[in-house]
Amino acid sequence: MDDINVLHHRCLLNLRRRIRDIGDARPAQERYTRLHKDGDMLSYQGNSEEVGCYVAGCPLSKQNCYFEVTIVDSGVRGSIAVGLVPKFYRLDHQPGWLPYSVAYHADNGKLYNGNPVGQQFGPKCARGDRIGCGIQSENIQEGLTTVFFTKNRKEVGSVEVPLCADGLFPAVGMHSLGEEVKVDLQAHWFLDEEDSMMMMVDSHEDDWGRLYDVRVSGTNCLPPTTVNPSSLIGRVELFITSSFTPIIITIRRSQSNSTGGSRNQQLLEYVGKGKSIMDVGLAQARQPLTTRCHYYEVEIIDAGEKCYIALGLARRDYPKNRHPGWSRGSVAYHADDGKIFHGSGVGDAFGPRCFKGDIMGCGIMFPRDYILDSEGDSDQWEGLQVFPGHDSLCLYHRDEEDDEEEEEEEGEQEEEGRRVTVFFTRNGKLMGRREVVEPEGGLFPTVGMLSSGEKVKVDLHPLSG
């Protein structure tokens, strides 16, 4: 009798799926309440007492088995839920609260599986985090399917839930003022190890110490870059050709294939609001520039609405809502106006503006005896002069007599901290340099973005091959 019931249940599921797939030609209708929808953006419009819920028009399937939600603003409480629900789920309940639904809740990291009481499941999620949800397999005989969840492209865990005849539909719930998310119903996820090497989005967050309103991923999904042959620059290479003066650092054009990507390259995408100067998206590397890694590059993949893109160096505790260069302990070259900002919101004319396809570089010229956070003297480097040439940058010591007039001023500077020379490039050509006081702990590669659609490709180690 049990076998007959199982067989009957399987036949019923298959029949209803066929009716759903080929018998219903009506367009799929998404449903939502107490939410405002603008394209792929959802924002809470309730009074923080009632739940707002969104249910997609189509269920997950073998062809489209995964979706993602990026938290743009966590609002007052961050009561955001991401999961799967039946087709006619009640929109006044958070996903996961009612039977046959399951959801990962951002505010407490709990999993709700058909029950208003959640179980501890994973880490909490906040602004800038991406929550993913997908189905891995179906056990029709047992009437179960395996649902998994991710945070920033790393799997958090999985759970078995009952199968629904109509399928399981992507759902997002919100419950407090100010909450806003971006929904990607076409996100991709590969289950096999071989396929995971080809993931369209591959997390590289370990290289970044701080990420605010910036999403980081690999670059395997990027199309080959079309580059003007007259300005073909793969990377900037710096070589110290002599340990004695004069010291020559040569900036040479790379002959590498422009369509090939470095294994070090990562894609940074702005995911903030971009509505005011407080909505800066900031990405800061985990490690400062050193003598072994003294240069990095950024290629503009998409200039977005305004190309408010900046690259530079900043102290470790740099404010997250300030563009690089705007506040103390930072210096940056800004793409939108070609200005250099050095610890001030007012920039100085520095170089040309940068656009899509341009490669901006930033580095530090270190003396041979430099040691990070040491008390060593940097006077040897202080006496260098710059003479830009066609393909090289030559640095020469000035005579000691020329420095006597500046001894008093330099003494005051040393009290502030060591001064190092920061330089910037555009498409392999030196734009200029700026002497800055190096803060304790060093200067960290820092990229800022501020308008919708901005994407850059970053190589933190362009000289490593």
N, C-alpha and C positions, 0 to 999 in steps of 0.2 A: 504493500500500500504506500509506503514511503517513497519507493522508486517511482510509482505512478504519479505521486504528487510533485516530485522533483521534475519529472518529464513534462508534466502539465505546466508547471511554472516556467520552465525553459521555453516551451512552445509559445506561451503567452507573452513572454518578454520579446521573443523574436518577432512575433506577429505585430505587436505594438510598435516595435522599432521600424518595421517595414512601413507601417502606416505613417509613422512620423517622418521617415526619410523620403518616401516616394509618393505618398498619398496626399500630403499636405503641401500644396504649392504656394500657400500664402507667405508673404515675407515675415521673417522673425521679428517679434516685437519685444524690445527691452522694456523693463518696468522699473520705476523708481518713485520714491516719495520723500518729501522733506529734503530733497537734494536739488541743487542746480547743476545742470549738465551743459558743458560748453566744449564740444568736440570730445576729446578723451579726458577732460578734466571734470571731476566731481567735487562739489563743495557743499557742506552742511548748511541747511537753511531753516533748521528747527529752532526750538527754544531751550535746548539741552535737557529737556525732560522727556522728549519723545525720540524714538529711534528713527533715523533716516536710512533707507536701504535701497540698494540698486541690484537688479538681477538682469544679466545679459540675455539677449534674445535667442542665442544658440547654446546648446550644451557642449561640454568638452567631448572630444571624440578621438579616435586613433590618429586622425590627420591633424587635429588641433587639440593637443592634450595638455596644454599648459598656458597659464596667463600670469601676468605680474601687475602689481600695484605699487607705485612709488608715492611715498608720503611727502607731499609738497609742504604741508603745514599740519602740525599735530594739534593745533588749536588749544583749547583750555585743558582738556583731559587726555587727549590722544586716544579716545575710545574708538579706534578704527579696527574693523574686523574684515578679514579676507578669507573666503572659502567657497564652498559649493553647496547649492541648495536645490530642492525639487523645483519644477517649472512654476508651480503656483504657490510659492512660498509666501507667507504673510510678511508684508513690508513694514510692519510695525514691530518687528523683532529682529535682533541682531542675528546674522548667520551663525549657526551652531547651536542656537538656543532650542530650536524645535526639532522633532524627530526627522530623520533622513537628511539632516544637514550637518555640516562640519566646518569649522573655521578656526583660524589662528588669530588671536586678539593681540593687537600691538601694545596696549596699555599695560598688560600684565604678563605677556608671553605665554598665556595659557591656551590650551586646546579645548574647544567646546564641541562635543560630539553628540548632537541631539539632546543636549541637557543644559539648562541654565547655570549649572555648576561646572566650572572648568577644572581641568587637570594641568599641573605644571608641565610645560612642553618644551619651550625654548626661551631665548633671550627677548627682552622687551625691544620694541622698535620705535624709532623716533623720526624726526624730520630728516629727509634725505635717504632713508632706508627703503629698500625694495622688498616687498613680500611677494613670493611666488607660490602658486598652487597648481598641482597637476595630478593626473591619474597615471599610474604605472601599469596596472594589469587588472584584469577582470576574472573572477572565478564564478562563472555563470552557474555552475552546479551548486555552489554554496550560496549563490545570490549575493556575492560581495565584490567590492572593488577596492583597490589600494590607492589611497590619496596621500600625496606627499606635499610638504611645504618647504619653502626655502626663504632664507634671508640674505639679501645681497649676493645671490647666486650660489650660496652654500646651503646644502640640504640640512634642514633642521630635524626632520623626522617624518614618519609616515604612520598611517592608521588605516585599518580596514573598516569600510562603512557599507551599509546595505545598498544594493543596486536599486535604481529607480527605472521604471519602464520608459519614462520620457528622457532619461539621462540626468546628469548633474550639471547645473548651470553656474557659471561664475557669479559671485555675489560679493558686494562690498557694503559694510554697515558703518555708520557714523553716529555719534551721540553727543557731541559738544560743539560749541561755537568755535568758528575759525578753522575747523578741520577741512583739509583739501587734499585730494589725491589725483594722481594721473594713472589711468587704466590702460594697459596694453594687452588686448585680447589676442594679439598675433605673436606673442613672445614665443621663443623656441627653447626647447630643452631636449638634450640627447641623453639617453640612459646608458648606452654602451660606452666603455672606456675609450675605444677608438674614436667614437663619435664625439666624446667629450673634448677631445683634442681639437675638434673643429667647431666647438660651440660658437655661436654668433656673439655671445657675450661671455667672456671669461674673466673671472674676478682676479684682480692684481692688487688688492687692497693692502697686502703686506708691505708694499713699497711706500705706502702713504701713511704718515702719522696722523693727519687730520684731513677730514673731508666734510665740507659743509655745502649742501645744495649742489653737489657735484657727484655724478655717477662715474665710476671707473670700470673699464672693461678692456678686453684684448682688442686687437686690430684685425683678426682674421676675417671679420665680416666686411671690412672696408674694401671698396673697389679699388683697382689700380689707380694711382694718382697720375693725372695728366699734367705734365710739367713742361713749361716752355724751355726748349733746348738751350736758349741763350742764357737762362738763369738756372740750369740744372745744378742743384746742390743736394748731395746726399747727406753730408754731415760736415762739420768743421773739425779739422784735425790740428792739434797743437803739438809742436815738437820743440823741446828745448835742445838746441843743437850744440850748446857749449855750456859747461859748468862755470866758465869764467866770463868776464865781461869782454866784449858786448854779448848780451844774451839775446838770441833771436827766437821769436816764436812765430812759426809760419802757419798761416791759415790757408789751407789748400782745398781745392774742389775735389770731392770724392768721385771716383769713377764707378761707384756701385750702381746697380740697376735701380732705376727710380720706381719700378713696380714692385720691387722686393721690399719686405718689411724687416726691420731689425727685431730680433727676439725680445729686445728691451722695450719696444714701443707699446704704449698703452693709450687707450682712447678716454678722454675726459669729456663729459657732456654736462652742460648746465641744466639743472632741473629745478631751479628756484623760480620765484614769481617774476622777477625782473621789473617790478613796478616802481621801485624807489632805490636810492643809493644804499639803503640798509639791506637790500636783498642780494648782496654780493655772494657769489659762490666761490669758495676757497678750497684749494687743494695744496697741501704742504707735504713735502717728502718726509719720510721718517728719519733720514740721515742728512746731515749738513754736507756742503761741498768740502772736499779735502784735497790734499795734494794728489791723491790717487784718483779721485773723481772730482774734477774741478770745473766741469762744464756740462750743461744740458741744453736740450733743444725742444722747441714746440712748433709743430706745423699746424696751421689753421686749416681744418677740414671743412668747417662751416662757420662763416662769420656771423650767422644769426641775424637778428634784426638790426643791431647797432654796432657789432664788432667791439664790444666793450671788453676786450681780452687784454690781460696784462701778464707779463712774466717777469720774474725778478727773484730777489732773495729777501728773506725776512727772518727775524728772531723766532725762536721756538714758540713763544707765547703770544704770537701776533694776533690781534683781534680778528675774530672770524667774520665780522660784518664790515671789514674795511678792505678796499682794494690794495694789493701790494703797492708800496710806495707812498700811500696816503698817511701812514702813521709812523711814529718813531721806530727805529730799528729795521727799516726796510728800504729797498730801492727797486724800481721797476720801470720797464719800457712798456708804454701803452700803445696798443695797435691802432686804436681808433683815431688818435691825433698825433702819433709819432713823438709824444713828449716823454721825458724822463721825470719820474716823481721820486723824490728822495726825502722821506719823512715829512711830507707836506701834501696838503690837498691841492696845492698849486704847482703845476708842472712847468718845466723849461723845455723850449724847443730843442730837439735832440736828433731825430732822424725822420725818415719818411714814414707815412702811414703804412700799415700792413693789411693785406687782404687775404682772401681764400687762396690757399696754395703757398703762401709765404712761410718761410721757416725762420723763426726768431730764436736766437741763442743767447745764453747768459753764462758767464763764468767768472772765476777769480784768478788773478795772477798771484801765485804764492812764491815767496822766496825759498831757496833751497833748504834753509834751516828751520822752516816753519813747522811748528807742532801745535795742533789744535789745543786751545786753552792753556798753552804754556805761557811762561813769562819772558820768553825769548825776545830779543830785540829784532825789530823789523826794519831797521834803518837801511839795510842793504837794498830792500825793495823800494823804500821811500825815494831813493835817488835815481829812479829809472825815468827816462823820458820816452815818449811814444812818437814814432815817425811812421805813419801808415804808408804802405806801398801798394802796388797793384795786387800782389798775391800774398804779401807777408806783412807782419807787424814786428818792427824792430825796436827793441828796448835797450837803451844805453844808460849807463851811469852818468850822472852829472859830476862835475868836479866838486871836491869838498869845499873849495873856496866859495862856490856859488850857493852853498847851503848855509854858510855862516850867518847870513842875514835872517835865515828862517829858523835858527836854532831855538830862539825864545818861543816862537809860535808852535814849533813841533813839540817842545816840552809841555806846553799846555795841552796839546792834542793827546800826548801819551797818557796824561792823567785821565782822559776820558776813556781810553781803551786803545787797543791796537787798530791801526788803520790799514785797510787792504784796498787793492784796486779791483773794482768790478767792471767788467766790460760786457758789451752787448753786440750782437751781430744780427744781420738780416740777410738771408740767402747767402751766407758764407762771407759776407763783407763786413768788416768792422764798422760799427756805427759810432762808437766812442766809448769812453770810460768815465768812471766816477769813483773818487776815493770815499770810502765809508768807514765808519767805526764798527769794528766787528764786535757784536755782543757776546757775552759769555755763552758758551755752548756752540758758537758758530752761526753761520748763515745758511738757511735751509731753502732749497728750491721751492718757490711758491708761485702758483698760477691762480689768477682771478678771472672770473667771468660775471657778466651782469645783464645779459639780454637773452631773450628766448631763442633757442635753436643753436646756440654756440657749441661747437665741438672742436676739440684740438687733439692732436696726436703728440704724445710726450715721449721723449727718449731721455731717460735719466742717465744713461751711460752710452752716449753716441760714439765715444772713442774706444770702446771695448770690442769693436768688431761686430 
